[in-house]
Amino acid sequence: MSATIPSVDEFVELLVVASSDLPDDVEAAIGRALLLSGGTAGCILSEMRDNSELARVRRQPVCQDTGIPYVLATGLGLDSSGRRDFKARLAEAIRICTSSGVLRPNAVDALTGVNPGDGIGEGIPQVHFEDEGCERATVDVLLKGGGSENVGCQYSLPDQSIGAGRDLEGIRRCIIDAAFRAQGLGCSPGILGVCVGGDRASGYEFAKRQLFRRLDHPSSGAFAALESELVDQINSLGIGPMGLGGSPTVLGVRIGSLARHPASFFVTVAYGCWALRRRRLLASPDGVWVVV
């Protein structure tokens, strides 16, 4: 049975909260980092914390670059007509939020740069539907800005330039290199979503999905220790908040994997800025959608 499609107002609330209220795990990570930082790094982290609190109270954007909405709808069981309705309601909510200033009009024509001003364009928003293995209907949104998107990258192993082979050590070298190359340009301290495997297209998409994972829910197996080690190693680089030195450079690393062709071994890194704006609509048993 298909779940009820969120209303335009429910989509609006999801976007408002996502834009103005950082997830509690991200804010907690910033708070922990602030306790351990001083000097310029401490001042920047303090401004980030104060900015986040003010944005929440005023229900205004945490960052002026409100990004491109990336939406993952799971467990709704919609047919083609339902999916069209879902996208239409979401698009209307984006137009409302753009006109009110909750979102910035970030959809421009690829060649001309012409901006229609409503936040809607070919391929924007990005919407993905999944129904297999879903216990409850959810709608997740990630508002990902251009600065963090620009420093995402993909490696094809082996990579002689960084001495990375097709093993855990090679994966480690790729992720550290990605953070080093960013030099704070993705608005550090960042959160890195990583996909090991897949093809070029699926690697980028799956890496971005890792940014939906909470910072207090680490991976299991071989990636669990690697995630923790990478945070320590990247933070020892001294790049620091906004690239101005000190620590931290990252708040967390989340790694997932996909099967790959035997001839290919990709490591893809999606860089999330400190203002990692992700939120979820969760369907309650009575059909009401609640932002969590």
Phi and psi restraints in degrees (value plus and minus 20) as a CYANA .aco file:
   2 SER   PHI     -94.3   -54.3
   2 SER   PSI     123.7   163.7
   3 ALA   PHI     -98.3   -58.3
   3 ALA   PSI     139.0   179.0
   4 THR   PHI     -86.0   -46.0
   4 THR   PSI     116.7   156.7
   5 ILE   PHI     -96.7   -56.7
   5 ILE   PSI     115.0   155.0
   6 PRO   PHI     -75.9   -35.9
   6 PRO   PSI     126.5   166.5
   7 SER   PHI     -96.8   -56.8
   7 SER   PSI     149.2   189.2
   8 VAL   PHI     -79.9   -39.9
   8 VAL   PSI     -62.2   -22.2
   9 ASP   PHI     -83.3   -43.3
   9 ASP   PSI     -57.4   -17.4
  10 GLU   PHI     -88.9   -48.9
  10 GLU   PSI     -57.2   -17.2
  11 PHE   PHI     -84.9   -44.9
  11 PHE   PSI     -60.9   -20.9
  12 VAL   PHI     -79.3   -39.3
  12 VAL   PSI     -65.8   -25.8
  13 GLU   PHI     -82.5   -42.5
  13 GLU   PSI     -60.1   -20.1
  14 LEU   PHI     -78.5   -38.5
  14 LEU   PSI     -66.1   -26.1
  15 LEU   PHI     -89.1   -49.1
  15 LEU   PSI     -58.9   -18.9
  16 VAL   PHI     -82.7   -42.7
  16 VAL   PSI     -67.8   -27.8
  17 VAL   PHI     -85.8   -45.8
  17 VAL   PSI     -62.0   -22.0
  18 ALA   PHI     -80.5   -40.5
  18 ALA   PSI     -61.1   -21.1
  19 SER   PHI     -93.9   -53.9
  19 SER   PSI     -49.7    -9.7
  20 SER   PHI    -132.7   -92.7
  20 SER   PSI     -34.6     5.4
  21 ASP   PHI    -150.5  -110.5
  21 ASP   PSI      83.6   123.6
  22 LEU   PHI     -83.8   -43.8
  22 LEU   PSI     126.7   166.7
  23 PRO   PHI     -79.1   -39.1
  23 PRO   PSI     128.4   168.4
  24 ASP   PHI     -83.4   -43.4
  24 ASP   PSI     -52.0   -12.0
  25 ASP   PHI     -89.6   -49.6
  25 ASP   PSI     -52.7   -12.7
  26 VAL   PHI     -91.2   -51.2
  26 VAL   PSI     -64.1   -24.1
  27 GLU   PHI     -83.9   -43.9
  27 GLU   PSI     -57.3   -17.3
  28 ALA   PHI     -84.3   -44.3
  28 ALA   PSI     -58.8   -18.8
  29 ALA   PHI     -85.4   -45.4
  29 ALA   PSI     -59.7   -19.7
  30 ILE   PHI     -84.8   -44.8
  30 ILE   PSI     -60.5   -20.5
  31 GLY   PHI     -83.3   -43.3
  31 GLY   PSI     -62.1   -22.1
  32 ARG   PHI     -84.9   -44.9
  32 ARG   PSI     -60.3   -20.3
  33 ALA   PHI     -84.6   -44.6
  33 ALA   PSI     -57.6   -17.6
  34 LEU   PHI     -83.5   -43.5
  34 LEU   PSI     -56.0   -16.0
  35 LEU   PHI     -84.9   -44.9
  35 LEU   PSI     -43.6    -3.6
  36 LEU   PHI    -125.0   -85.0
  36 LEU   PSI     -17.2    22.8
  37 SER   PHI    -138.5   -98.5
  37 SER   PSI     129.8   169.8
  38 GLY   PHI    -157.4  -117.4
  38 GLY   PSI    -193.3  -153.3
  39 GLY   PHI      39.9    79.9
  39 GLY   PSI    -163.7  -123.7
  40 THR   PHI     -81.7   -41.7
  40 THR   PSI     -62.2   -22.2
  41 ALA   PHI     -80.1   -40.1
  41 ALA   PSI     -64.3   -24.3
  42 GLY   PHI     -83.5   -43.5
  42 GLY   PSI     -59.5   -19.5
  43 CYS   PHI     -83.1   -43.1
  43 CYS   PSI     -62.7   -22.7
  44 ILE   PHI     -85.6   -45.6
  44 ILE   PSI     -64.9   -24.9
  45 LEU   PHI     -83.2   -43.2
  45 LEU   PSI     -57.0   -17.0
  46 SER   PHI     -83.9   -43.9
  46 SER   PSI     -60.3   -20.3
  47 GLU   PHI     -85.0   -45.0
  47 GLU   PSI     -58.9   -18.9
  48 MET   PHI     -82.4   -42.4
  48 MET   PSI     -64.5   -24.5
  49 ARG   PHI     -82.6   -42.6
  49 ARG   PSI     -67.7   -27.7
  50 ASP   PHI     -84.6   -44.6
  50 ASP   PSI     -60.0   -20.0
  51 ASN   PHI     -81.4   -41.4
  51 ASN   PSI     -61.5   -21.5
  52 SER   PHI     -85.2   -45.2
  52 SER   PSI     -62.2   -22.2
  53 GLU   PHI     -84.6   -44.6
  53 GLU   PSI     -61.3   -21.3
  54 LEU   PHI     -86.9   -46.9
  54 LEU   PSI     -60.3   -20.3
  55 ALA   PHI     -81.9   -41.9
  55 ALA   PSI     -61.0   -21.0
  56 ARG   PHI     -83.8   -43.8
  56 ARG   PSI     -66.1   -26.1
  57 VAL   PHI     -83.8   -43.8
  57 VAL   PSI     -62.4   -22.4
  58 ARG   PHI    -107.6   -67.6
  58 ARG   PSI     -27.9    12.1
  59 ARG   PHI      33.5    73.5
  59 ARG   PSI      28.4    68.4
  60 GLN   PHI    -143.1  -103.1
  60 GLN   PSI     139.5   179.5
  61 PRO   PHI     -76.8   -36.8
  61 PRO   PSI     117.5   157.5
  62 VAL   PHI     -84.9   -44.9
  62 VAL   PSI     -55.2   -15.2
  63 CYS   PHI    -155.2  -115.2
  63 CYS   PSI     126.3   166.3
  64 GLN   PHI     -86.1   -46.1
  64 GLN   PSI     -47.7    -7.7
  65 ASP   PHI    -108.5   -68.5
  65 ASP   PSI      76.4   116.4
  66 THR   PHI    -101.4   -61.4
  66 THR   PSI     -16.6    23.4
  67 GLY   PHI      55.5    95.5
  67 GLY   PSI    -189.0  -149.0
  68 ILE   PHI    -129.9   -89.9
  68 ILE   PSI     107.9   147.9
  69 PRO   PHI     -87.9   -47.9
  69 PRO   PSI     102.0   142.0
  70 TYR   PHI    -129.8   -89.8
  70 TYR   PSI      98.5   138.5
  71 VAL   PHI    -140.6  -100.6
  71 VAL   PSI     112.0   152.0
  72 LEU   PHI    -141.0  -101.0
  72 LEU   PSI      91.5   131.5
  73 ALA   PHI    -124.5   -84.5
  73 ALA   PSI      98.8   138.8
  74 THR   PHI    -142.3  -102.3
  74 THR   PSI     121.1   161.1
  75 GLY   PHI      54.8    94.8
  75 GLY   PSI      -5.3    34.7
  76 LEU   PHI    -104.9   -64.9
  76 LEU   PSI     -43.3    -3.3
  77 GLY   PHI      41.4    81.4
  77 GLY   PSI      20.2    60.2
  78 LEU   PHI    -106.5   -66.5
  78 LEU   PSI     121.9   161.9
  79 ASP   PHI    -102.3   -62.3
  79 ASP   PSI    -196.0  -156.0
  80 SER   PHI     -81.1   -41.1
  80 SER   PSI     -57.1   -17.1
  81 SER   PHI     -86.9   -46.9
  81 SER   PSI     -62.3   -22.3
  82 GLY   PHI     -84.3   -44.3
  82 GLY   PSI     -57.5   -17.5
  83 ARG   PHI     -86.6   -46.6
  83 ARG   PSI     -57.3   -17.3
  84 ARG   PHI     -84.6   -44.6
  84 ARG   PSI     -60.9   -20.9
  85 ASP   PHI     -84.3   -44.3
  85 ASP   PSI     -63.3   -23.3
  86 PHE   PHI     -76.0   -36.0
  86 PHE   PSI     -70.3   -30.3
  87 LYS   PHI     -85.1   -45.1
  87 LYS   PSI     -56.4   -16.4
  88 ALA   PHI     -86.4   -46.4
  88 ALA   PSI     -62.9   -22.9
  89 ARG   PHI     -86.8   -46.8
  89 ARG   PSI     -61.9   -21.9
  90 LEU   PHI     -81.7   -41.7
  90 LEU   PSI     -64.3   -24.3
  91 ALA   PHI     -80.8   -40.8
  91 ALA   PSI     -60.5   -20.5
  92 GLU   PHI     -84.9   -44.9
  92 GLU   PSI     -60.2   -20.2
  93 ALA   PHI     -83.1   -43.1
  93 ALA   PSI     -59.4   -19.4
  94 ILE   PHI     -84.5   -44.5
  94 ILE   PSI     -60.7   -20.7
  95 ARG   PHI     -82.6   -42.6
  95 ARG   PSI     -61.9   -21.9
  96 ILE   PHI     -83.1   -43.1
  96 ILE   PSI     -66.6   -26.6
  97 CYS   PHI     -88.6   -48.6
  97 CYS   PSI     -51.3   -11.3
  98 THR   PHI     -90.7   -50.7
  98 THR   PSI     -61.0   -21.0
  99 SER   PHI     -87.9   -47.9
  99 SER   PSI     -46.8    -6.8
 100 SER   PHI    -111.3   -71.3
 100 SER   PSI     -27.1    12.9
 101 GLY   PHI      72.2   112.2
 101 GLY   PSI     -20.1    19.9
 102 VAL   PHI     -88.5   -48.5
 102 VAL   PSI     -55.0   -15.0
 103 LEU   PHI    -139.8   -99.8
 103 LEU   PSI     130.3   170.3
 104 ARG   PHI    -114.4   -74.4
 104 ARG   PSI     123.9   163.9
 105 PRO   PHI     -90.0   -50.0
 105 PRO   PSI      72.7   112.7
 106 ASN   PHI    -124.1   -84.1
 106 ASN   PSI      -9.5    30.5
 107 ALA   PHI    -123.0   -83.0
 107 ALA   PSI      91.6   131.6
 108 VAL   PHI    -144.3  -104.3
 108 VAL   PSI     137.1   177.1
 109 ASP   PHI     -82.6   -42.6
 109 ASP   PSI     115.6   155.6
 110 ALA   PHI     -79.3   -39.3
 110 ALA   PSI     -58.1   -18.1
 111 LEU   PHI    -115.8   -75.8
 111 LEU   PSI     -65.8   -25.8
 112 THR   PHI    -107.2   -67.2
 112 THR   PSI     -42.4    -2.4
 113 GLY   PHI      56.0    96.0
 113 GLY   PSI     -13.2    26.8
 114 VAL   PHI     -85.9   -45.9
 114 VAL   PSI     112.5   152.5
 115 ASN   PHI    -129.5   -89.5
 115 ASN   PSI      95.5   135.5
 116 PRO   PHI     -89.2   -49.2
 116 PRO   PSI     -37.5     2.5
 117 GLY   PHI      69.1   109.1
 117 GLY   PSI     -18.4    21.6
 118 ASP   PHI    -134.3   -94.3
 118 ASP   PSI     -16.7    23.3
 119 GLY   PHI      60.6   100.6
 119 GLY   PSI     -13.2    26.8
 120 ILE   PHI    -136.5   -96.5
 120 ILE   PSI     116.2   156.2
 121 GLY   PHI    -178.9  -138.9
 121 GLY   PSI     156.8   196.8
 122 GLU   PHI     -80.8   -40.8
 122 GLU   PSI      97.5   137.5
 123 GLY   PHI      63.5   103.5
 123 GLY   PSI     -19.4    20.6
 124 ILE   PHI    -146.3  -106.3
 124 ILE   PSI     102.7   142.7
 125 PRO   PHI     -93.8   -53.8
 125 PRO   PSI     144.0   184.0
 126 GLN   PHI    -110.9   -70.9
 126 GLN   PSI     102.1   142.1
 127 VAL   PHI    -145.8  -105.8
 127 VAL   PSI     110.9   150.9
 128 HIS   PHI    -147.4  -107.4
 128 HIS   PSI     114.4   154.4
 129 PHE   PHI    -131.8   -91.8
 129 PHE   PSI     115.4   155.4
 130 GLU   PHI    -161.0  -121.0
 130 GLU   PSI     120.0   160.0
 131 ASP   PHI    -147.4  -107.4
 131 ASP   PSI     -36.9     3.1
 132 GLU   PHI     -96.9   -56.9
 132 GLU   PSI     114.8   154.8
 133 GLY   PHI      48.5    88.5
 133 GLY   PSI       5.6    45.6
 134 CYS   PHI    -123.9   -83.9
 134 CYS   PSI     102.9   142.9
 135 GLU   PHI    -102.2   -62.2
 135 GLU   PSI     -54.4   -14.4
 136 ARG   PHI    -155.6  -115.6
 136 ARG   PSI     132.6   172.6
 137 ALA   PHI     -96.5   -56.5
 137 ALA   PSI     110.2   150.2
 138 THR   PHI    -159.9  -119.9
 138 THR   PSI     134.1   174.1
 139 VAL   PHI    -150.8  -110.8
 139 VAL   PSI      92.3   132.3
 140 ASP   PHI    -122.9   -82.9
 140 ASP   PSI     120.8   160.8
 141 VAL   PHI    -148.1  -108.1
 141 VAL   PSI     119.8   159.8
 142 LEU   PHI    -144.4  -104.4
 142 LEU   PSI     103.0   143.0
 143 LEU   PHI    -119.5   -79.5
 143 LEU   PSI      82.5   122.5
 144 LYS   PHI    -132.1   -92.1
 144 LYS   PSI      99.3   139.3
 145 GLY   PHI     -95.4   -55.4
 145 GLY   PSI     146.5   186.5
 146 GLY   PHI     -90.3   -50.3
 146 GLY   PSI     -55.0   -15.0
 147 GLY   PHI     -82.2   -42.2
 147 GLY   PSI     -65.1   -25.1
 148 SER   PHI     -90.7   -50.7
 148 SER   PSI     -54.7   -14.7
 149 GLU   PHI     -85.5   -45.5
 149 GLU   PSI     -55.1   -15.1
 150 ASN   PHI     -86.1   -46.1
 150 ASN   PSI     -45.6    -5.6
 151 VAL   PHI    -121.4   -81.4
 151 VAL   PSI     -12.9    27.1
 152 GLY   PHI     -87.3   -47.3
 152 GLY   PSI     134.7   174.7
 153 CYS   PHI    -177.4  -137.4
 153 CYS   PSI     147.5   187.5
 154 GLN   PHI    -157.6  -117.6
 154 GLN   PSI     118.8   158.8
 155 TYR   PHI    -137.4   -97.4
 155 TYR   PSI     125.0   165.0
 156 SER   PHI    -133.6   -93.6
 156 SER   PSI      94.0   134.0
 157 LEU   PHI    -114.1   -74.1
 157 LEU   PSI     125.5   165.5
 158 PRO   PHI     -94.9   -54.9
 158 PRO   PSI     129.8   169.8
 159 ASP   PHI    -144.4  -104.4
 159 ASP   PSI      82.9   122.9
 160 GLN   PHI     -87.0   -47.0
 160 GLN   PSI     -45.2    -5.2
 161 SER   PHI     -84.5   -44.5
 161 SER   PSI     -47.4    -7.4
 162 ILE   PHI    -140.3  -100.3
 162 ILE   PSI      -9.9    30.1
 163 GLY   PHI      44.8    84.8
 163 GLY   PSI      15.8    55.8
 164 ALA   PHI    -121.7   -81.7
 164 ALA   PSI      98.8   138.8
 165 GLY   PHI    -118.0   -78.0
 165 GLY   PSI    -194.6  -154.6
 166 ARG   PHI    -108.8   -68.8
 166 ARG   PSI      47.4    87.4
 167 ASP   PHI    -176.4  -136.4
 167 ASP   PSI    -199.0  -159.0
 168 LEU   PHI     -80.2   -40.2
 168 LEU   PSI     -57.8   -17.8
 169 GLU   PHI     -84.8   -44.8
 169 GLU   PSI     -58.2   -18.2
 170 GLY   PHI     -84.7   -44.7
 170 GLY   PSI     -60.3   -20.3
 171 ILE   PHI     -81.6   -41.6
 171 ILE   PSI     -64.7   -24.7
 172 ARG   PHI     -77.2   -37.2
 172 ARG   PSI     -65.5   -25.5
 173 ARG   PHI     -83.6   -43.6
 173 ARG   PSI     -57.6   -17.6
 174 CYS   PHI     -82.6   -42.6
 174 CYS   PSI     -66.2   -26.2
 175 ILE   PHI     -88.7   -48.7
 175 ILE   PSI     -61.2   -21.2
 176 ILE   PHI     -84.4   -44.4
 176 ILE   PSI     -61.0   -21.0
 177 ASP   PHI     -83.4   -43.4
 177 ASP   PSI     -59.4   -19.4
 178 ALA   PHI     -81.8   -41.8
 178 ALA   PSI     -64.2   -24.2
 179 ALA   PHI     -86.2   -46.2
 179 ALA   PSI     -59.2   -19.2
 180 PHE   PHI     -86.6   -46.6
 180 PHE   PSI     -63.6   -23.6
 181 ARG   PHI     -83.7   -43.7
 181 ARG   PSI     -52.2   -12.2
 182 ALA   PHI     -85.5   -45.5
 182 ALA   PSI     -56.7   -16.7
 183 GLN   PHI      30.9    70.9
 183 GLN   PSI      16.1    56.1
 184 GLY   PHI      64.4   104.4
 184 GLY   PSI     -23.7    16.3
 185 LEU   PHI     -87.7   -47.7
 185 LEU   PSI     -38.5     1.5
 186 GLY   PHI    -107.2   -67.2
 186 GLY   PSI      -2.5    37.5
 187 CYS   PHI      45.3    85.3
 187 CYS   PSI      46.2    86.2
 188 SER   PHI     -91.8   -51.8
 188 SER   PSI     138.2   178.2
 189 PRO   PHI     -93.0   -53.0
 189 PRO   PSI     107.6   147.6
 190 GLY   PHI    -113.1   -73.1
 190 GLY   PSI     154.2   194.2
 191 ILE   PHI    -145.6  -105.6
 191 ILE   PSI     103.2   143.2
 192 LEU   PHI    -121.4   -81.4
 192 LEU   PSI     104.1   144.1
 193 GLY   PHI    -121.1   -81.1
 193 GLY   PSI     109.9   149.9
 194 VAL   PHI    -147.7  -107.7
 194 VAL   PSI     116.8   156.8
 195 CYS   PHI    -136.6   -96.6
 195 CYS   PSI     107.1   147.1
 196 VAL   PHI    -123.5   -83.5
 196 VAL   PSI     100.4   140.4
 197 GLY   PHI      79.8   119.8
 197 GLY   PSI    -177.4  -137.4
 198 GLY   PHI      52.6    92.6
 198 GLY   PSI    -191.9  -151.9
 199 ASP   PHI    -123.9   -83.9
 199 ASP   PSI    -193.5  -153.5
 200 ARG   PHI     -82.3   -42.3
 200 ARG   PSI     -62.5   -22.5
 201 ALA   PHI     -91.7   -51.7
 201 ALA   PSI     -70.1   -30.1
 202 SER   PHI     -86.5   -46.5
 202 SER   PSI     -49.9    -9.9
 203 GLY   PHI     -82.4   -42.4
 203 GLY   PSI     -65.5   -25.5
 204 TYR   PHI     -84.2   -44.2
 204 TYR   PSI     -63.9   -23.9
 205 GLU   PHI     -87.1   -47.1
 205 GLU   PSI     -63.8   -23.8
 206 PHE   PHI     -90.6   -50.6
 206 PHE   PSI     -53.1   -13.1
 207 ALA   PHI     -82.3   -42.3
 207 ALA   PSI     -60.9   -20.9
 208 LYS   PHI     -84.8   -44.8
 208 LYS   PSI     -55.1   -15.1
 209 ARG   PHI     -84.6   -44.6
 209 ARG   PSI     -45.5    -5.5
 210 GLN   PHI     -83.8   -43.8
 210 GLN   PSI     -41.5    -1.5
 211 LEU   PHI     -92.1   -52.1
 211 LEU   PSI     -32.1     7.9
 212 PHE   PHI     -96.5   -56.5
 212 PHE   PSI     -37.3     2.7
 213 ARG   PHI     -96.8   -56.8
 213 ARG   PSI     118.5   158.5
 214 ARG   PHI     -87.6   -47.6
 214 ARG   PSI     130.4   170.4
 215 LEU   PHI     -92.2   -52.2
 215 LEU   PSI     -39.1     0.9
 216 ASP   PHI    -117.6   -77.6
 216 ASP   PSI      -5.6    34.4
 217 HIS   PHI    -143.9  -103.9
 217 HIS   PSI      61.6   101.6
 218 PRO   PHI     -89.8   -49.8
 218 PRO   PSI     147.8   187.8
 219 SER   PHI     -89.3   -49.3
 219 SER   PSI     149.8   189.8
 220 SER   PHI    -131.5   -91.5
 220 SER   PSI     150.6   190.6
 221 GLY   PHI      50.6    90.6
 221 GLY   PSI    -168.0  -128.0
 222 ALA   PHI     -83.3   -43.3
 222 ALA   PSI     -48.4    -8.4
 223 PHE   PHI     -97.8   -57.8
 223 PHE   PSI     -39.7     0.3
 224 ALA   PHI     -80.7   -40.7
 224 ALA   PSI     -73.1   -33.1
 225 ALA   PHI     -85.5   -45.5
 225 ALA   PSI     -57.1   -17.1
 226 LEU   PHI     -83.6   -43.6
 226 LEU   PSI     -61.5   -21.5
 227 GLU   PHI     -78.5   -38.5
 227 GLU   PSI     -68.0   -28.0
 228 SER   PHI     -84.6   -44.6
 228 SER   PSI     -63.4   -23.4
 229 GLU   PHI     -83.2   -43.2
 229 GLU   PSI     -59.9   -19.9
 230 LEU   PHI     -84.4   -44.4
 230 LEU   PSI     -59.0   -19.0
 231 VAL   PHI     -78.6   -38.6
 231 VAL   PSI     -67.3   -27.3
 232 ASP   PHI     -83.9   -43.9
 232 ASP   PSI     -63.0   -23.0
 233 GLN   PHI     -89.8   -49.8
 233 GLN   PSI     -61.7   -21.7
 234 ILE   PHI     -87.5   -47.5
 234 ILE   PSI     -58.6   -18.6
 235 ASN   PHI     -90.2   -50.2
 235 ASN   PSI     -35.9     4.1
 236 SER   PHI    -101.9   -61.9
 236 SER   PSI     -25.1    14.9
 237 LEU   PHI     -92.5   -52.5
 237 LEU   PSI     -40.4    -0.4
 238 GLY   PHI      60.1   100.1
 238 GLY   PSI      -7.3    32.7
 239 ILE   PHI     -88.7   -48.7
 239 ILE   PSI     -69.7   -29.7
 240 GLY   PHI      56.4    96.4
 240 GLY   PSI     157.5   197.5
 241 PRO   PHI     -77.9   -37.9
 241 PRO   PSI     108.4   148.4
 242 MET   PHI      37.9    77.9
 242 MET   PSI      -0.3    39.7
 243 GLY   PHI      54.8    94.8
 243 GLY   PSI      -2.8    37.2
 244 LEU   PHI    -122.2   -82.2
 244 LEU   PSI      -4.2    35.8
 245 GLY   PHI      80.2   120.2
 245 GLY   PSI     138.2   178.2
 246 GLY   PHI      70.5   110.5
 246 GLY   PSI    -169.2  -129.2
 247 SER   PHI    -168.3  -128.3
 247 SER   PSI     131.7   171.7
 248 PRO   PHI    -111.2   -71.2
 248 PRO   PSI     140.8   180.8
 249 THR   PHI    -119.3   -79.3
 249 THR   PSI     -50.4   -10.4
 250 VAL   PHI    -152.7  -112.7
 250 VAL   PSI     131.4   171.4
 251 LEU   PHI    -116.7   -76.7
 251 LEU   PSI     -41.6    -1.6
 252 GLY   PHI    -195.7  -155.7
 252 GLY   PSI     140.7   180.7
 253 VAL   PHI    -152.3  -112.3
 253 VAL   PSI     110.4   150.4
 254 ARG   PHI    -146.1  -106.1
 254 ARG   PSI     103.1   143.1
 255 ILE   PHI    -137.4   -97.4
 255 ILE   PSI     112.9   152.9
 256 GLY   PHI    -149.5  -109.5
 256 GLY   PSI     148.1   188.1
 257 SER   PHI    -157.6  -117.6
 257 SER   PSI     131.8   171.8
 258 LEU   PHI    -147.3  -107.3
 258 LEU   PSI     133.3   173.3
 259 ALA   PHI     -82.3   -42.3
 259 ALA   PSI     133.3   173.3
 260 ARG   PHI    -153.8  -113.8
 260 ARG   PSI     142.4   182.4
 261 HIS   PHI     -89.2   -49.2
 261 HIS   PSI     121.3   161.3
 262 PRO   PHI     -80.8   -40.8
 262 PRO   PSI     -41.5    -1.5
 263 ALA   PHI    -105.5   -65.5
 263 ALA   PSI     -29.5    10.5
 264 SER   PHI    -141.8  -101.8
 264 SER   PSI     127.2   167.2
 265 PHE   PHI    -167.9  -127.9
 265 PHE   PSI      73.6   113.6
 266 PHE   PHI    -119.5   -79.5
 266 PHE   PSI     123.4   163.4
 267 VAL   PHI    -143.1  -103.1
 267 VAL   PSI      97.3   137.3
 268 THR   PHI    -136.7   -96.7
 268 THR   PSI     112.5   152.5
 269 VAL   PHI    -138.0   -98.0
 269 VAL   PSI     100.5   140.5
 270 ALA   PHI    -121.0   -81.0
 270 ALA   PSI     101.6   141.6
 271 TYR   PHI    -114.3   -74.3
 271 TYR   PSI     101.5   141.5
 272 GLY   PHI    -124.7   -84.7
 272 GLY   PSI     112.6   152.6
 273 CYS   PHI     -91.7   -51.7
 273 CYS   PSI     152.4   192.4
 274 TRP   PHI     -79.0   -39.0
 274 TRP   PSI     -53.3   -13.3
 275 ALA   PHI    -106.0   -66.0
 275 ALA   PSI      48.6    88.6
 276 LEU   PHI     -98.8   -58.8
 276 LEU   PSI      78.8   118.8
 277 ARG   PHI    -115.3   -75.3
 277 ARG   PSI      73.3   113.3
 278 ARG   PHI    -148.7  -108.7
 278 ARG   PSI     118.8   158.8
 279 ARG   PHI    -167.4  -127.4
 279 ARG   PSI     144.8   184.8
 280 ARG   PHI    -153.2  -113.2
 280 ARG   PSI     119.2   159.2
 281 LEU   PHI    -117.5   -77.5
 281 LEU   PSI     107.1   147.1
 282 LEU   PHI    -137.5   -97.5
 282 LEU   PSI     109.2   149.2
 283 ALA   PHI     -99.4   -59.4
 283 ALA   PSI     103.8   143.8
 284 SER   PHI    -104.6   -64.6
 284 SER   PSI     143.3   183.3
 285 PRO   PHI     -78.0   -38.0
 285 PRO   PSI     -47.6    -7.6
 286 ASP   PHI    -109.4   -69.4
 286 ASP   PSI     -11.0    29.0
 287 GLY   PHI      69.6   109.6
 287 GLY   PSI     -18.4    21.6
 288 VAL   PHI    -108.5   -68.5
 288 VAL   PSI     116.7   156.7
 289 TRP   PHI    -113.9   -73.9
 289 TRP   PSI     111.2   151.2
 290 VAL   PHI    -141.5  -101.5
 290 VAL   PSI     116.0   156.0
 291 VAL   PHI     -99.8   -59.8
 291 VAL   PSI     108.2   148.2
